[in-house]
Amino acid sequence: EKSSSILGTYTLKPNQVGLGNHIANGAYMVHPEAQGQGIGKKLCEHSIIEAKRLGFKAMQFNFVGSTNTAAINLWQKYGFEIIGTIPEAFRHQKLGLVAAHIMHKKL
């Protein structure tokens, strides 16, 4: 029997309205029980293709927690670079205030 559970999803939208709408912003979620199965990679690959198809010139993630090494490594594997770091931007449940990165990729 095939499961109908949603394992992951993403959204893709302009990072800014108006004069900044040529840069895409994405948000990704993978179900905790499905992590480590390559779903994030597939979502990333698909979103880059889709962003190009929609005419975006670049993609930017505005807030990637510095402790989220799995996401940072994945985005870097697909060509995203850390272009800025916001100190003490995220209230981590165990570590307290940690930095968040802004990551960017030209398409």
N, C-alpha and C positions, 0 to 999 in steps of 0.2 A: 504494500500500500504506500502510495506516494504522499509525503507530508506536504501540507499547504502552508507551512510556517514561513514567515518573512525572515530571511537571514540577514539582510542588509539593505540599505537604501542610501540615496544621496539626493541633494538638491543642488541646482545650478541656477544662478541668477546674476544680474549685473552687480558688481561690487558697490557701485555708486550709481544713483540715478543721474540723468542728464549727461554732462560732459565727461563723466567717468564710466559710462556704461559699456565701454569696449573691453573692460577687464572683468572676467567672470569671478564669482565667489562660489565656493562649494562647501557643503557641509555633509559629512558622512557618518553613518552609523552602522555598526555590525553587532548583531545580537551577541551578548556575552558568551553564550554557549556555542556560538559558531566562530569565535575568534580563532585565529591561527590556521584557518583552512583555505586561505588565499582569496577570500571574498573581498577584502579591502583592496587587494591588487586589481581584481576584476572591476570593482567600482571605480577606482582611480583611472584605469585604462579607458573604460567606457566614457567617463566624464570628460577626459581630455579630448577624445574623438568628438564627443557631442559639443563641447565648447568650440572647437574648431569649426564644426558644421554650422553652428549658430552664428559664426562670424566674430567671435571674441578674439582679441589679439594677445591676451595673456590671462593667467589665472592667479588669484591671490587668496591666501588664507590669512585672515586677520588676527586669529587668536588660536595658536597651537600651544598647549601647555608644555612647558619645558621638560616636565617629567614624563610626558607621553612619548617615550623614545620609540615605541613601535610605529606610531604615526609619523614622527619626524624622519625615521629611517626610510619608511615607505615613500614619503613625499620626495625625499632626497634621491632615492633610487629612480624616480620618474622625472628628475630634473628640476625640482623645486629647490630654491635657495633661501636660507634665512637672511632676510634683508633688514631686519630690525628685531629688537627684543624689548619688551615692556617689563620693567622690573616689578616684582610683587603684584602681578596683575591677576593672579588666580589663587583663590583660597582652597588649597589642597586639604582634604579631610585629615590626612595624617602628617603632612610636612609643613602645614601652615602656608604662608604666602610664598608663592613661587612665580617665576617669570613666565611670560608667554611670548611666543615668536610670531612674527609676520613672515610668511613664506610666499614666494613669487616664482612664476615660471612664464617665460615668453612662449607663445604658441607659434 
